[in-house]
Amino acid sequence: MTKYFSPSKLGFFDDSLKKSYDVAGSWPDDAVEITDVAWQTFLATPLEGKQLGADSSGGPAWVDTPAPTTDELITEAKENQANLITSAKSEISIWQTELLLGTISDDDKTSLTTWISYINELQALDFSSITDEASYNAFVWPTKPTTQAM
C-alpha cells in the first residue's frame, strides 16, 4: 500500500482507494508519495506549537502554528467572559433564592452584592484593546470575589 501526501489539502491518501478518489474527482493533483515511516510520523500528535504543514518538496512537515488572529483572541476572551459569568451566576443562585424568600443573612446579602458587582464588571468588559497575543495576555480581568465559607 503506497501512501501519498497532498500539501494543498494537508492530508494523506492511500493508493488502494485511488480509483474511488478518481471517480469522485477528488484525488489531489499535488499528491506526493511518502514512506510508511513518514506516514506514521505525521499521524502522531505534533509537539506543542507545531502543526502539520508541507516542506519545500511538498512532503509532510511539522511547521510552526501561526499566531492566533485578533478575531480568534477576542473570541477566546468572550468565551472566557461567558464562562466566568456562568460560574458567578451559579455562585449566587442560592443567595438570590434566599433574598426572594426573605431569609438571606446580612453577610450573604453583602456577598451577593459583591458578586453581582463582579458580574456587572465582567459584562462591561471591552475587548477592543486585544490586538495580538501580548495584549491578550496583558488584558486585566476583574478580580473574582472570595467565596465565603458556609
Summary of the structure (lengths in Angstrom):
residues: 150
radius of gyration: 26.1
end to end distance: 64.9
largest distance: 75.3
contacts: 341
relative contact order: 0.11
helix: 49%
strand: 14%
